[in-house]
Amino acid sequence: MSEMSEPVDRASQGAPAMEAQPVVYLSGEWVPESNAKISIFDSAVMLGDSLTESTRTFAHRPFRLDEHVRRLYRSLKVARVDPGLSPAELLSVTEQLIELNRGQWRTEDDAWIVHNISRGSMRPGPASTQANPATIMIFTSPLDLTGWASYYEAGCHAVTSFSRVVPAQSLDPKIKNRSRLSYTIADAEARLVDRDAQCVILDIDGYVAENKGGNIFAVVDGELRTPSTVNCLAGVTRDVTLELARQQGIAASETRLQMYDLYNADELFFTSTPYCMMPATRFNGLPVGTGQVGPVTRRLLEAWSDLVGIDVVRQAQRQPAAD
Ligand SMILES: Cc1ncc(COP(=O)(O)O)c(C=O)c1O
């Protein structure tokens, strides 16, 4: 790892004051965000070949960063990418990056911490094995929750896409990767039904798998049910939600779910790092349960706020809407 270089360009003495720029960690260098550039021959660009993690802060403190880093190293191992940094070194540069950028976050807001790691430079040729150092990209940015804010009270519309998840036999969904084309297409398909729809992607056998960026939970007969990680990412938020359910005495199971189960569920919600829990009150045009955000969802959202020490719903609702 190289020594930390001057993080921002200070050569503009006397020039009009400019907004401070976040610093990015790029393969051993600390650079201002606008100077963080990678080659068009990078494997991330050439092959969509990169592993990723998105962590968030609560009250400016990273939440379960060590778990995200552990999941990242599991993904790297299975994808056969050598990052050239140990988990402890990666954790340390991430913590340094947070310190460098924290001053730019508004007190009431939180931040994303995003890791993207690719196999490095990859010219077209016969082999796809790693021949060059990995490209390590880490950035932080303020967490804009406005797109999800209305769903905590109104619930969103969950809609199944035409496309199915890539089967685990081809690409295990536990490998958190940036090859996002299948999720992007599924999301666009769901939005043909409702432009605000949140997609529910099924697996090739018709079982509920996940959302393009989240896991799915249903409350059926008072029990919380979520697909097992055979067909979806082992989400950190999913794990925490299951932990909270156990603490709250809510029965929970990891099981197979069909569309039928979601149509007849009493409650439905998605889980993901930025929003924690996003209630869904309609599924494919029909009301879920009473069509209102249900008591189990509300209880778990409260438990989330207690756990992280901030009211996650109010934080999202208080953010000013984007221009
Ligand atoms: C496909 C997919 N499923 C589920 C999740 C939720 O994972 P987590 O709770 O760790 O954010 C994500 C997060 O980005 C995702 O991309």
The ligand as an SDF file (V2000), in Angstrom:
LIG
                    3D

 16 16  0  0  0  0  0  0  0  0999 V2000
  -28.9800   -8.7250   -5.2520 C   0  0  0  0  0  0  0  0  0  0  0  0
  -28.9910   -8.2430   -3.8350 C   0  0  0  0  0  0  0  0  0  0  0  0
  -29.7240   -8.9090   -2.9150 N   0  0  0  0  0  0  0  0  0  0  0  0
  -29.7720   -8.4940   -1.6310 C   0  0  0  0  0  0  0  0  0  0  0  0
  -29.0840   -7.3620   -1.2040 C   0  0  0  0  0  0  0  0  0  0  0  0
  -29.1630   -6.9200    0.2390 C   0  0  0  0  0  0  0  0  0  0  0  0
  -27.9360   -7.1180    0.8780 O   0  0  0  0  0  0  0  0  0  0  0  0
  -27.4980   -6.2490    2.1320 P   0  0  0  0  0  0  0  0  0  0  0  0
  -28.5610   -6.3980    3.1460 O   0  0  0  0  0  0  0  0  0  0  0  0
  -26.2100   -6.8620    2.5560 O   0  0  0  0  0  0  0  0  0  0  0  0
  -27.3680   -4.8480    1.6560 O   0  0  0  0  0  0  0  0  0  0  0  0
  -28.3020   -6.6570   -2.1230 C   0  0  0  0  0  0  0  0  0  0  0  0
  -27.5610   -5.4790   -1.6920 C   0  0  0  0  0  0  0  0  0  0  0  0
  -27.0160   -4.7370   -2.4750 O   0  0  0  0  0  0  0  0  0  0  0  0
  -28.2470   -7.1100   -3.4700 C   0  0  0  0  0  0  0  0  0  0  0  0
  -27.5220   -6.4730   -4.3660 O   0  0  0  0  0  0  0  0  0  0  0  0
  1  2  1  0
  2  3  1  0
  2 15  2  0
  3  4  2  0
  4  5  1  0
  5  6  1  0
  5 12  2  0
  6  7  1  0
  7  8  1  0
  8  9  2  0
  8 10  1  0
  8 11  1  0
 12 13  1  0
 12 15  1  0
 13 14  2  0
 15 16  1  0
M  END
$$$$
